[in-house]
Amino acid sequence: MPKIFHIITYGCQMNQYDSSALREYLEIRGHKWTDDVQSADFIVVNTCAVREHAQNRALGRIKGLVSAKRKNPALEIGIMGCVAQELGEKLFEKIPELDFVIGTDQIPVIAQIADGTIARGIFVQTRQNFYGVESNAHINSGRVSSFVTIMRGCDNFCSYCIVPYVRGRERSLPPDRIIAEIENAVANGVREITLLGQNVNSYDYGGLDFPELLEMVANIDNLARIRFVTNHPKDFSEKLLDIVEKYPDKIPPAFHLPIQSGSDNVLHAMNRKYTSEQYFDIVDSIYKKFPDAAISTDIITGFPGESEADFDATISAMKRVRFSGTFSFRYSVRQGTAASKLLDNVPNDVKIERLNRVISTGLEIAEEYSQNLIGTVQNVLVEGKSRKNPGKLRATAPSGRTVLIDENSANIGDIVTVKITDAKIWILWGEYP
Ligand code: SF4
């Protein structure tokens, strides 16, 4: 009997992509999506284990859902994603009412449970040959941007990170499958694709590297824009910059390039495999080719052993690079990682105080980045109506900044040229020049 299902997603773009693909995978098997979690009889929670906070939030939500199950025993509730992979059986001990626990390589099993062809239970075996469910990413009608996964897993073992343990070893998807998925998305009206991988720069399919794949994608007709995340500084190449330069209308010079720390001591302890000088060399080569490039980053404060001098190096790095955006986090131990064996010796209040300094420095620099765009002419992709600003359309600049333009001045999916007239930290206003 078809299920009425809902998926709740926590975490990164990879999880959003998996949830979206799972939705289509279930729909093509006859199950029916509902936006309303209360009316679903089959609920899947896709979880993130990167930070303890995200994990606790997801588990809290599941506990809330489980109370509804007491009133409606037919309701099936399962958990998928990194927390499912990491905790496995322990989840049944924590939440006995759960029906299924599905690891990162076992997503197709969810359809079999929904179909009733296999029993409920726990499925967390890793499968190195798992490349995602065989479906094209779900395309909501009217959607302009979509994600496409080009690789799964990670081989880098940054010492603080759980991802290599829960998502397995790095696997690059075949280019023909990636191209077919993007062509299908474009045929359904998608104009912008974001290529996803934990480290897109190490994409390697039978010798085909990431810049070569990017060039193949850039040659897809009617695809207006291509973005890609995440870049790892240790694998970032000049060859990639050459391809970005070759397709200026399609590939904006916007690079998410996590630095994590400006201190070589901390970078070494994090097992990041680059020094701050090597990072700055990459930044210099980006700005040399693209003076207006948007370089965004991730920073962790309070990593074990981080001294005040180490932290000062991080603030100096932020000021030197002038990041267009900074995503910052306070270090928290993830059990099972190499860093969990280090003495977590930065007091919590110091971690928070440093985090606040990173946030305020990041906002100051981001605002300056946006202010510098006033008076420039930008090609922006119209994504839809602005919910918060009646009468305005929401578009995206090459940098990724949101640009508000007058409604009725363009159609959704158009790329239009506007002059930036005003700016706040994350939002720009544009008018026809
Ligand atoms: S590159 Fe490092 S931080 Fe990113 S997923 Fe892999 S191990 Fe985690």
Residues whose N, C-alpha, C, O or C-beta is under 5 A from the ligand:
A	BS01	SF4	C154 N156 F157 C158 C161 V163 Q198 N199
